[in-house]
Amino acid sequence: LYSRSLSIPLNASMHSVNMKHILKWSLLQASCSTVNYSVQFQGEYELYNLNGTWLDAYDCQEIGENWCDLTHDLASNSDYSIRIKTNCDGQKSWTQLPATFNRRHTLLLVPKMTVNVEGDPIQVGFSTTISDMTVNLKVWQEGDEQNALIHVIRAYPYNFSIAAHRGKEKMCFKAEALVEAINKSCSTDKQCVIIPKQTSDFMRPLIVSIAVVVAVTVAFILGWLATHFGPQIKQTICHRETIPNALLDDWPTRTPILCTDVSLEPTDPLLLLLPAKHQCTVQF
């Protein structure tokens, strides 16, 4: 029975995307000093085998939020009844989800497919939040879909490597994502990409060999030019200027040397410049 003194939570609904089940409801419109919510569920097993028992949602007891994650509680393909208990200052009321919920009703979003053709092999990846899924990847050359190859990808994070079909104009890819637990699937759009040609294994060593031969030839030519035309190149780069005439005049062969007169007082610290008759010369 609902308490007449309380207005029950309104607009209870289940939002389920990619196997993640979130129950939401509007907040209680009443004057309460404290208010909290608790969620319970009842599956077909509880209804028929446990005399209609209701089970508490583990993470949603006496909470203040107006949402509850029931992903781990609703773990079978059963029709679940779900209800919310509101506690306002000790007064309780219940609101039940208008219809039963089955996880088969979840909305599957098509995973985003990316194809990377830069390296070898080609890398194909899928972006999704579902960890329990099988991806059937279909690959074919454009215009030859009847001979397409199917690759099965079962492990998260759902990446796959394919040997590159170099030289083909275009390769096409399409994937089907299947959640086996609920037997539900969705498919990506067809995606065709150009596979660029790459240098073959035979051409790579040939190109390296040619590069080495060219480098050795250039080094030989530079060495031969330096040997035979080195002086001319040096003269051109380092030009020699003519020595000025002033620097070519003969220097005196004799150098005058100053002498002191022995008659000078030893106490006189000054040196005198003697006349020519007192000059001494040193012959070099």
C-alpha positions as CSV (number, residue, x, y, z in Angstrom):
1,L,0.0,0.0,0.0
2,Y,1.2,3.5,-0.7
3,S,1.2,6.1,2.0
4,R,-1.3,8.9,1.3
5,S,1.0,11.5,2.9
6,L,3.6,11.0,0.1
7,S,3.5,11.7,-3.6
8,I,5.1,8.7,-5.3
9,P,8.2,9.1,-7.6
10,L,7.1,9.8,-11.1
11,N,8.4,8.9,-14.6
12,A,10.2,5.7,-13.7
13,S,11.9,4.3,-16.8
14,M,14.6,1.9,-18.0
15,H,17.4,3.0,-20.3
16,S,19.4,0.2,-21.7
17,V,22.1,0.6,-24.3
18,N,24.8,-2.0,-25.3
19,M,23.8,-4.3,-22.4
20,K,24.1,-1.5,-19.8
21,H,20.8,-1.2,-17.9
22,I,20.1,2.1,-16.0
23,L,16.8,2.7,-14.1
24,K,15.9,6.4,-13.7
25,W,13.0,8.2,-11.9
26,S,12.1,11.7,-11.0
27,L,12.8,13.0,-7.5
28,L,10.1,13.0,-4.8
29,Q,8.2,16.3,-4.7
30,A,7.5,16.5,-1.0
31,S,8.9,18.4,2.1
32,C,11.3,15.9,3.7
33,S,14.2,16.5,6.0
34,T,15.8,13.3,4.7
35,V,14.8,11.2,1.7
36,N,16.3,8.1,0.1
37,Y,15.4,5.5,-2.4
38,S,15.8,1.7,-2.6
39,V,15.3,-0.5,-5.7
40,Q,14.0,-4.1,-5.8
41,F,13.5,-6.5,-8.8
42,Q,11.6,-9.7,-9.4
43,G,12.3,-12.1,-12.2
44,E,10.4,-15.1,-13.5
45,Y,12.4,-17.4,-11.2
46,E,11.5,-15.3,-8.1
47,L,7.9,-15.1,-9.2
48,Y,7.2,-18.7,-9.9
49,N,9.8,-20.6,-7.8
50,L,10.3,-18.3,-4.8
51,N,6.7,-17.4,-4.2
52,G,6.9,-13.9,-5.6
53,T,10.0,-12.9,-3.7
54,W,11.5,-9.4,-4.3
55,L,15.3,-9.1,-4.3
56,D,17.2,-6.0,-3.3
57,A,19.4,-4.4,-6.0
58,Y,22.8,-4.7,-4.3
59,D,24.2,-1.2,-5.1
60,C,20.9,0.7,-4.9
61,Q,19.7,0.6,-1.2
62,E,18.9,3.9,0.6
63,I,20.6,6.1,-2.0
64,G,20.0,9.8,-2.6
65,E,20.4,9.7,-6.4
66,N,17.5,9.2,-8.7
67,W,19.1,6.5,-10.8
68,C,20.3,2.9,-10.4
69,D,22.6,0.7,-12.4
70,L,20.9,-2.7,-12.7
71,T,23.3,-4.3,-15.3
72,H,24.6,-7.0,-13.0
73,D,21.3,-7.7,-11.3
74,L,19.3,-8.3,-14.5
75,A,21.7,-11.0,-15.7
76,S,19.3,-13.4,-17.5
77,N,16.8,-13.2,-20.4
78,S,13.9,-13.0,-18.0
79,D,11.0,-10.5,-17.8
80,Y,11.8,-8.5,-14.7
81,S,9.4,-6.4,-12.6
82,I,11.1,-3.5,-10.9
83,R,10.0,-1.2,-8.2
84,I,11.4,1.8,-6.2
85,K,10.8,2.4,-2.5
86,T,10.8,6.0,-1.3
87,N,11.6,6.8,2.4
88,C,10.7,10.3,3.5
89,D,11.4,10.9,7.2
90,G,10.3,7.3,7.9
91,Q,7.3,7.3,5.7
92,K,7.5,4.8,2.8
93,S,5.9,4.6,-0.6
94,W,6.4,2.3,-3.7
95,T,6.5,3.0,-7.4
96,Q,6.7,0.1,-9.9
97,L,8.0,0.3,-13.4
98,P,5.0,0.4,-15.7
99,A,6.1,-2.7,-17.8
100,T,8.5,-5.6,-17.3
101,F,12.0,-5.3,-18.6
102,N,14.0,-7.9,-20.5
103,R,17.6,-7.3,-21.4
104,R,16.8,-8.4,-24.9
105,H,15.3,-5.0,-25.2
106,T,18.7,-3.3,-25.0
107,L,19.6,-1.0,-27.8
108,L,22.7,-2.2,-29.7
109,L,24.8,0.6,-31.1
110,V,26.8,-0.2,-34.3
111,P,30.5,-0.3,-33.4
112,K,32.7,2.2,-35.1
113,M,35.0,0.4,-37.6
114,T,38.4,1.9,-38.5
115,V,40.7,0.6,-41.3
116,N,44.4,1.5,-41.2
117,V,46.2,0.8,-44.5
118,E,49.4,2.6,-43.8
119,G,51.4,-0.4,-42.6
120,D,51.6,-4.0,-43.6
121,P,49.4,-5.9,-42.6
122,I,46.2,-3.9,-42.7
123,Q,44.8,-3.1,-39.2
124,V,41.0,-3.2,-38.6
125,G,39.6,-2.1,-35.2
126,F,36.2,-1.7,-33.6
127,S,35.2,0.7,-30.9
128,T,32.5,-0.6,-28.6
129,T,31.6,-0.8,-24.9
130,I,30.4,-4.4,-25.1
131,S,32.9,-7.0,-23.8
132,D,30.9,-10.1,-24.7
133,M,30.5,-9.8,-28.4
134,T,31.5,-11.6,-31.6
135,V,32.4,-9.6,-34.7
136,N,32.1,-11.3,-38.1
137,L,34.3,-9.3,-40.5
138,K,33.7,-9.6,-44.2
139,V,36.5,-8.6,-46.6
140,W,36.5,-8.6,-50.4
141,Q,37.9,-6.8,-53.4
142,E,35.6,-4.2,-54.8
143,G,33.3,-5.8,-57.4
144,D,34.0,-9.3,-56.2
145,E,31.8,-9.6,-53.1
146,Q,30.7,-13.2,-53.9
147,N,34.3,-14.3,-53.1
148,A,34.5,-12.4,-49.8
149,L,36.3,-13.9,-46.8
150,I,34.8,-13.9,-43.3
151,H,37.0,-13.4,-40.3
152,V,35.6,-14.1,-36.8
153,I,36.8,-11.8,-34.0
154,R,35.8,-12.9,-30.5
155,A,38.3,-11.2,-28.1
156,Y,38.1,-7.7,-26.7
157,P,39.3,-5.1,-27.9
158,Y,38.3,-6.5,-31.2
159,N,41.3,-5.7,-33.4
160,F,42.3,-7.7,-36.4
161,S,45.3,-7.8,-38.8
162,I,44.8,-8.8,-42.5
163,A,47.6,-9.4,-45.0
164,A,47.6,-6.5,-47.4
165,H,46.3,-7.1,-50.9
166,R,48.7,-4.7,-52.5
167,G,48.1,-3.7,-56.1
168,K,44.3,-4.0,-55.7
169,E,42.3,-0.8,-56.5
170,K,40.0,-1.0,-53.5
171,M,39.3,-3.4,-50.7
172,C,35.9,-3.4,-49.0
173,F,35.0,-4.2,-45.3
174,K,31.8,-4.8,-43.5
175,A,31.2,-6.2,-40.1
176,E,28.3,-7.8,-38.1
177,A,28.4,-7.4,-34.3
178,L,26.6,-10.3,-32.5
179,V,25.8,-10.5,-28.8
180,E,25.2,-14.2,-28.4
181,A,23.7,-13.9,-24.9
182,I,20.6,-12.2,-26.2
183,N,20.9,-13.4,-29.8
184,K,20.9,-9.9,-31.2
185,S,23.1,-8.3,-33.8
186,C,23.8,-5.1,-35.7
187,S,25.9,-4.4,-38.8
188,T,28.3,-1.6,-39.9
189,D,28.1,0.1,-43.3
190,K,30.3,-1.1,-46.1
191,Q,33.7,0.7,-46.1
192,C,35.9,0.6,-49.2
193,V,39.5,1.9,-49.0
194,I,42.3,2.3,-51.5
195,I,45.2,0.0,-50.7
196,P,48.4,1.9,-51.8
197,K,51.2,-0.1,-53.4
198,Q,54.4,-0.5,-51.4
199,T,57.9,-1.2,-52.5
200,S,58.4,-5.0,-52.9
201,D,60.9,-7.0,-50.9
202,F,63.0,-7.4,-54.1
203,M,63.2,-3.7,-54.8
204,R,64.2,-2.5,-51.3
205,P,67.8,-4.1,-51.4
206,L,68.2,-2.9,-55.1
207,I,67.4,0.7,-54.1
208,V,69.9,0.5,-51.2
209,S,72.6,-0.9,-53.5
210,I,72.1,1.9,-56.1
211,A,72.3,4.5,-53.4
212,V,75.6,3.0,-52.1
213,V,77.1,2.9,-55.7
214,V,76.1,6.6,-56.3
215,A,77.7,7.7,-53.0
216,V,81.0,5.9,-53.8
217,T,81.1,7.3,-57.3
218,V,80.5,10.9,-56.0
219,A,83.3,10.4,-53.4
220,F,85.7,9.1,-56.1
221,I,85.0,12.1,-58.4
222,L,85.6,14.6,-55.6
223,G,88.9,12.9,-54.7
224,W,90.1,12.9,-58.3
225,L,89.2,16.6,-58.7
226,A,91.1,17.5,-55.5
227,T,94.2,15.7,-56.6
228,H,94.5,17.1,-60.2
229,F,93.0,20.6,-59.7
230,G,93.9,21.3,-56.1
231,P,96.5,24.1,-56.7
232,Q,94.2,25.9,-59.1
233,I,91.3,25.6,-56.7
234,K,93.5,26.8,-53.9
235,Q,94.8,29.7,-55.9
236,T,91.3,30.7,-56.9
237,I,90.0,30.6,-53.3
238,C,93.1,31.9,-51.5
239,H,94.3,34.9,-53.8
240,R,97.9,36.1,-53.1
241,E,98.4,39.8,-53.0
242,T,101.7,41.5,-54.2
243,I,104.1,42.6,-51.4
244,P,104.4,46.5,-51.1
245,N,107.7,48.1,-52.3
246,A,108.2,49.6,-48.9
247,L,108.6,46.1,-47.5
248,L,111.2,45.2,-50.1
249,D,113.8,47.9,-49.3
250,D,117.1,46.8,-47.7
251,W,117.4,47.2,-44.0
252,P,120.7,48.7,-42.5
253,T,123.4,46.0,-41.9
254,R,124.8,47.9,-38.9
255,T,122.8,48.9,-35.9
256,P,124.1,51.7,-33.6
257,I,124.4,50.8,-30.0
258,L,124.3,53.4,-27.2
259,C,127.3,53.4,-24.9
260,T,128.0,55.2,-21.6
261,D,131.1,57.2,-20.8
262,V,133.2,55.5,-18.2
263,S,134.0,58.9,-16.7
264,L,130.5,59.3,-15.6
265,E,129.9,59.2,-11.9
266,P,128.6,55.8,-10.9
267,T,126.0,57.5,-8.8
268,D,124.5,59.2,-11.8
269,P,121.6,57.0,-12.9
270,L,121.1,58.7,-16.2
271,L,122.4,57.5,-19.5
272,L,123.7,60.0,-22.0
273,L,123.5,59.9,-25.7
274,L,127.1,60.3,-26.8
275,P,128.3,62.0,-29.9
276,A,129.4,60.1,-32.9
277,K,133.0,59.7,-31.7
278,H,131.8,58.0,-28.6
279,Q,129.4,55.6,-30.4
280,C,130.2,51.9,-30.5
281,T,129.1,49.7,-33.3
282,V,128.6,46.0,-33.3
283,Q,129.3,44.2,-36.5
284,F,126.7,41.6,-37.4
